[in-house]
């Protein structure tokens, strides 16, 4: 409600209270009716004022939150991708601006950008240079990662440029062997089999 609406509400309540006073005045003495009117009117004004103060405080806090959200810097999400403050994926934004727009004009990418995945060629999710990004279909992207997992499973790739990969699923990890997820799956499978 706006302050003008509160004023209108207070005016209507005041009229109702005056009518109540005349009713009370009729029933009781005039001094008691006037005192009741004053007390009720003051209570209504205090309640309306508290409501206005609380509303203004909420609006100020909302404005602060939205302005700080817009100024938030980039961050890394749970999957290891860099995101802008608004939540958009940085590598997709770069691929769209630097690769897709030109390719779309010449007919290299006939579909809308949302149809495509963006692949990091070197496997480093934080290397978002246009030279390291490749726009591929979801099927092509799955094939690329399946091939990578196959090579890892055949132990042809164990360590690549200082990066280790899980021997079961191919996910980049910080040590040799399996990632935590694959270790948990193996333990659960062995418990169920025994």
LOVO-941513 format. One line per field, with one value per residue: x, y, z of N, C-alpha, C in turn. Coordinates in steps of 0.02 Angstrom, whole numbers, always signed. Example, Ala and Ser with C-alpha at 12.3 -4.5 7.8 and 13.67 -1.06 7.14 Angstrom:
REM residues 2
nX: c(+660_+642);
nY: c(-284_-112);
nZ: c(+390_+354);
caX: c(+615_+684);
caY: c(-225_-53);
caZ: c(+390_+357);
cX: c(+660_+645);
cY: c(-165_+2);
cZ: c(+390_+394);
END
This chain:
REM residues 194
nX: c(+42_+22_+76_-24_-134_-135_-164_-293_-356_-339_-419_-547_-557_-554_-677_-764_-731_-774_-910_-928_-898_-1004_-1103_-1061_-1065_-1198_-1236_-1158_-1079_-1022_-886_-814_-835_-767_-636_-614_-621_-508_-404_-419_-401_-267_-202_-227_-158_-25_-7_-19_+89_+198_+186_+214_+348_+410_+387_+458_+588_+604_+599_+716_+814_+789_+826_+962_+1007_+977_+1057_+1186_+1189_+1193_+1319_+1402_+1548_+1632_+1617_+1655_+1563_+1482_+1516_+1636_+1643_+1667_+1566_+1470_+1420_+1281_+1249_+1266_+1356_+1525_+1609_+1518_+1463_+1576_+1605_+1490_+1496_+1625_+1642_+1521_+1433_+1496_+1511_+1378_+1331_+1399_+1346_+1396_+1348_+1196_+1091_+1004_+1098_+1078_+1059_+1182_+1330_+1472_+1636_+1782_+1936_+2063_+2023_+2022_+1916_+1921_+1994_+1953_+1982_+1952_+2020_+2027_+1901_+1766_+1630_+1506_+1388_+1273_+1282_+1407_+1487_+1467_+1526_+1660_+1697_+1673_+1768_+1881_+1865_+1876_+2009_+2072_+2029_+2094_+2216_+2298_+2301_+2351_+2405_+2395_+2471_+2496_+2374_+2266_+2159_+2007_+2008_+1897_+1784_+1835_+1836_+1914_+2034_+2127_+2226_+2304_+2210_+2042_+1897_+1806_+1668_+1665_+1737_+1648_+1540_+1600_+1624_+1492_+1441_+1523_+1484_+1350_+1364_+1424);
nY: c(-59_+113_+271_+366_+283_+231_+348_+373_+259_+283_+397_+345_+254_+346_+413_+306_+285_+405_+391_+283_+346_+435_+342_+281_+395_+417_+306_+311_+429_+586_+621_+501_+437_+522_+510_+373_+376_+455_+373_+256_+311_+356_+232_+173_+261_+241_+105_+111_+195_+115_+11_+78_+116_-9_-58_+34_+8_-124_-103_-27_-122_-219_-149_-133_-267_-306_-218_-254_-383_-366_-315_-416_-516_-630_-809_-979_-1120_-1269_-1372_-1334_-1237_-1070_-933_-787_-643_-639_-770_-830_-938_-914_-968_-1005_-881_-818_-905_-887_-749_-739_-847_-914_-815_-766_-888_-925_-831_-866_-990_-1101_-1143_-1193_-1204_-1136_-1057_-1116_-1248_-1306_-1373_-1315_-1355_-1380_-1383_-1419_-1478_-1405_-1323_-1192_-1124_-1013_-958_-908_-990_-1110_-1157_-1250_-1264_-1381_-1513_-1590_-1729_-1746_-1693_-1784_-1897_-1855_-1848_-1980_-2049_-1998_-2051_-2186_-2196_-2166_-2273_-2376_-2351_-2269_-2135_-2060_-1957_-1790_-1649_-1608_-1636_-1752_-1892_-1975_-2150_-2224_-2145_-2036_-1906_-1752_-1752_-1727_-1818_-1980_-2124_-2160_-2051_-1977_-2004_-2120_-2209_-2220_-2280_-2402_-2458_-2470_-2561_-2672_-2702_-2735_-2849_-2938);
nZ: c(+0_-34_+38_+22_+13_+141_+211_+164_+215_+351_+363_+334_+440_+543_+525_+549_+682_+738_+720_+805_+924_+938_+955_+1073_+1152_+1155_+1227_+1344_+1453_+1383_+1400_+1423_+1300_+1211_+1259_+1232_+1093_+1063_+1112_+1033_+906_+915_+932_+808_+723_+767_+733_+593_+563_+606_+515_+394_+417_+428_+298_+217_+263_+220_+80_+62_+99_+0_-116_-93_-95_-228_-301_-259_-305_-442_-454_-422_-435_-551_-531_-481_-523_-453_-539_-588_-686_-748_-704_-739_-640_-655_-672_-795_-907_-935_-1036_-1133_-1168_-1223_-1330_-1405_-1441_-1503_-1591_-1637_-1693_-1812_-1880_-1895_-1985_-2103_-2123_-2057_-1935_-1929_-1839_-1693_-1561_-1435_-1464_-1473_-1392_-1296_-1308_-1211_-1274_-1221_-1105_-989_-890_-854_-946_-1050_-1174_-1343_-1435_-1370_-1365_-1433_-1539_-1538_-1581_-1466_-1476_-1541_-1441_-1336_-1398_-1407_-1271_-1233_-1310_-1248_-1119_-1151_-1195_-1076_-996_-1061_-1018_-1093_-1077_-936_-864_-909_-958_-823_-767_-688_-722_-686_-679_-705_-748_-816_-773_-727_-599_-444_-418_-446_-500_-450_-451_-312_-324_-407_-326_-218_-284_-320_-192_-143_-238_-213_-83_-101_-180_-95);
caX: c(+0_+58_+61_-89_-185_-138_-200_-364_-378_-343_-477_-607_-559_-572_-750_-795_-721_-818_-977_-928_-899_-1073_-1141_-1041_-1090_-1269_-1244_-1123_-1068_-983_-814_-787_-837_-713_-572_-607_-606_-438_-360_-424_-371_-194_-179_-229_-103_+37_-3_-6_+158_+244_+181_+250_+420_+433_+385_+515_+649_+607_+616_+787_+853_+781_+866_+1032_+1020_+976_+1114_+1247_+1186_+1214_+1390_+1439_+1598_+1628_+1628_+1660_+1505_+1499_+1545_+1702_+1639_+1664_+1503_+1467_+1378_+1211_+1240_+1278_+1421_+1572_+1635_+1465_+1459_+1634_+1595_+1436_+1520_+1687_+1642_+1456_+1402_+1526_+1494_+1307_+1323_+1423_+1310_+1431_+1304_+1128_+1042_+1011_+1155_+1058_+1062_+1252_+1372_+1537_+1686_+1848_+1980_+2116_+1993_+2024_+1854_+1933_+2029_+1897_+2004_+1916_+2058_+2017_+1830_+1743_+1558_+1490_+1322_+1275_+1305_+1479_+1518_+1466_+1576_+1727_+1711_+1674_+1834_+1929_+1858_+1901_+2082_+2092_+2018_+2146_+2278_+2340_+2309_+2345_+2419_+2400_+2489_+2487_+2306_+2250_+2090_+1979_+2017_+1832_+1737_+1872_+1830_+1978_+2041_+2192_+2270_+2296_+2159_+1971_+1868_+1768_+1604_+1676_+1756_+1587_+1502_+1633_+1613_+1421_+1433_+1554_+1444_+1290_+1383_+1447);
caY: c(+0_+176_+313_+397_+233_+229_+408_+361_+209_+316_+441_+303_+230_+403_+423_+251_+297_+460_+361_+244_+392_+459_+286_+276_+456_+407_+256_+331_+501_+613_+623_+434_+425_+561_+478_+311_+396_+478_+315_+213_+346_+354_+164_+163_+300_+207_+44_+130_+220_+57_-25_+117_+113_-77_-63_+72_-28_-181_-78_-8_-184_-250_-112_-148_-335_-310_-182_-292_-442_-346_-299_-476_-535_-698_-861_-1048_-1160_-1335_-1415_-1308_-1187_-1000_-900_-715_-627_-653_-842_-857_-971_-870_-999_-1001_-811_-805_-944_-855_-686_-744_-902_-931_-762_-767_-952_-925_-790_-903_-1053_-1156_-1164_-1177_-1206_-1086_-1070_-1160_-1317_-1329_-1374_-1284_-1402_-1354_-1429_-1445_-1509_-1359_-1285_-1121_-1094_-991_-921_-933_-1042_-1172_-1174_-1281_-1272_-1447_-1536_-1631_-1796_-1742_-1682_-1849_-1940_-1831_-1869_-2053_-2067_-1981_-2101_-2249_-2192_-2170_-2342_-2418_-2327_-2232_-2069_-2061_-1890_-1747_-1580_-1594_-1652_-1822_-1907_-2035_-2208_-2254_-2103_-1987_-1839_-1725_-1754_-1701_-1874_-2041_-2171_-2146_-1994_-1996_-2033_-2189_-2249_-2235_-2329_-2467_-2484_-2491_-2620_-2729_-2719_-2770_-2914_-2984);
caZ: c(+0_-36_+95_+10_+30_+214_+233_+150_+263_+416_+360_+340_+509_+585_+519_+586_+754_+759_+726_+867_+981_+947_+983_+1144_+1184_+1167_+1280_+1405_+1457_+1327_+1416_+1413_+1228_+1179_+1279_+1194_+1024_+1059_+1122_+974_+850_+924_+919_+735_+693_+784_+693_+523_+559_+610_+451_+344_+431_+410_+225_+190_+280_+174_+14_+62_+98_-66_-164_-80_-118_-301_-330_-247_-347_-509_-454_-401_-484_-577_-482_-507_-500_-424_-591_-606_-740_-728_-718_-725_-582_-669_-676_-862_-916_-971_-1097_-1184_-1191_-1267_-1391_-1444_-1469_-1542_-1640_-1665_-1734_-1879_-1911_-1913_-2045_-2162_-2128_-2023_-1881_-1952_-1784_-1641_-1518_-1379_-1488_-1471_-1332_-1305_-1283_-1196_-1310_-1177_-1046_-933_-891_-839_-1003_-1093_-1233_-1402_-1468_-1333_-1365_-1495_-1539_-1564_-1562_-1404_-1495_-1552_-1376_-1301_-1430_-1387_-1202_-1232_-1335_-1196_-1065_-1177_-1193_-1005_-973_-1091_-986_-1140_-1048_-863_-842_-967_-942_-752_-744_-682_-740_-654_-723_-721_-785_-856_-744_-704_-526_-422_-400_-486_-477_-464_-415_-254_-346_-431_-269_-180_-323_-314_-125_-139_-279_-180_-24_-125_-208_-42);
cX: c(+44_+36_-6_-146_-192_-176_-275_-394_-387_-404_-541_-614_-578_-647_-787_-789_-765_-889_-982_-932_-970_-1118_-1126_-1068_-1164_-1279_-1214_-1118_-1022_-908_-783_-785_-781_-645_-561_-590_-533_-391_-361_-391_-294_-166_-177_-171_-36_+46_+13_+65_+209_+244_+220_+325_+446_+435_+444_+581_+659_+627_+690_+831_+848_+823_+940_+1049_+1024_+1036_+1179_+1248_+1211_+1289_+1433_+1488_+1589_+1642_+1631_+1601_+1528_+1529_+1613_+1702_+1636_+1597_+1509_+1420_+1305_+1197_+1254_+1348_+1466_+1594_+1581_+1457_+1516_+1625_+1541_+1462_+1577_+1684_+1575_+1429_+1430_+1509_+1422_+1295_+1344_+1390_+1343_+1388_+1233_+1076_+1053_+1067_+1139_+1060_+1131_+1280_+1437_+1588_+1751_+1899_+2033_+2089_+1991_+1963_+1863_+1973_+1975_+1920_+1969_+1953_+2048_+1945_+1809_+1667_+1541_+1418_+1328_+1302_+1381_+1516_+1521_+1519_+1647_+1744_+1711_+1742_+1887_+1926_+1886_+1977_+2108_+2085_+2070_+2215_+2325_+2350_+2300_+2356_+2430_+2413_+2476_+2418_+2299_+2176_+2070_+1985_+1950_+1788_+1771_+1869_+1899_+1980_+2112_+2242_+2260_+2241_+2089_+1949_+1826_+1703_+1612_+1698_+1695_+1546_+1532_+1621_+1540_+1409_+1464_+1515_+1381_+1305_+1404_+1392);
cY: c(+62_+219_+348_+348_+227_+289_+400_+312_+241_+363_+402_+277_+286_+416_+369_+261_+354_+434_+320_+289_+417_+404_+279_+336_+448_+359_+279_+406_+524_+613_+554_+418_+460_+530_+413_+326_+416_+418_+270_+245_+345_+284_+151_+200_+266_+144_+60_+155_+163_+18_+12_+113_+44_-85_-26_+37_-88_-159_-59_-71_-219_-215_-127_-217_-339_-274_-220_-354_-425_-334_-359_-496_-608_-748_-929_-1088_-1228_-1383_-1390_-1258_-1117_-970_-826_-705_-642_-727_-871_-886_-929_-902_-999_-931_-795_-842_-912_-792_-695_-796_-909_-878_-762_-832_-957_-887_-828_-972_-1113_-1185_-1146_-1173_-1147_-1106_-1119_-1234_-1347_-1330_-1337_-1329_-1365_-1404_-1459_-1477_-1464_-1314_-1211_-1086_-1075_-948_-950_-989_-1110_-1195_-1200_-1290_-1337_-1464_-1578_-1701_-1796_-1733_-1746_-1896_-1920_-1856_-1945_-2079_-2055_-2032_-2169_-2250_-2197_-2241_-2390_-2397_-2293_-2161_-2078_-1991_-1848_-1676_-1564_-1610_-1728_-1832_-1972_-2093_-2240_-2210_-2049_-1916_-1817_-1724_-1732_-1755_-1931_-2084_-2150_-2084_-2021_-2030_-2106_-2234_-2268_-2287_-2398_-2498_-2509_-2555_-2681_-2750_-2757_-2839_-2963_-3006);
cZ: c(+0_+23_+85_+26_+105_+241_+222_+199_+332_+418_+370_+412_+557_+584_+557_+661_+778_+767_+789_+928_+993_+975_+1057_+1183_+1201_+1225_+1346_+1408_+1401_+1340_+1403_+1338_+1192_+1196_+1240_+1121_+1016_+1066_+1059_+914_+855_+910_+844_+702_+707_+742_+620_+515_+562_+545_+397_+354_+411_+334_+194_+204_+234_+104_+10_+59_+31_-118_-155_-107_-194_-331_-317_-290_-418_-511_-435_-456_-506_-522_-517_-479_-476_-475_-615_-663_-712_-750_-703_-666_-593_-678_-745_-866_-960_-1036_-1152_-1211_-1240_-1333_-1435_-1479_-1519_-1598_-1675_-1712_-1806_-1916_-1933_-1978_-2108_-2169_-2095_-1967_-1900_-1896_-1737_-1594_-1461_-1399_-1477_-1400_-1348_-1270_-1269_-1224_-1264_-1113_-985_-936_-879_-894_-1054_-1152_-1294_-1438_-1434_-1334_-1434_-1490_-1574_-1545_-1498_-1419_-1505_-1485_-1335_-1331_-1410_-1317_-1195_-1256_-1282_-1139_-1087_-1174_-1122_-980_-1001_-1067_-1036_-1117_-973_-837_-905_-945_-868_-725_-740_-699_-707_-703_-742_-766_-827_-830_-719_-628_-508_-405_-449_-458_-497_-425_-357_-273_-368_-374_-228_-217_-316_-246_-118_-179_-244_-118_-46_-149_-153_+3);
END
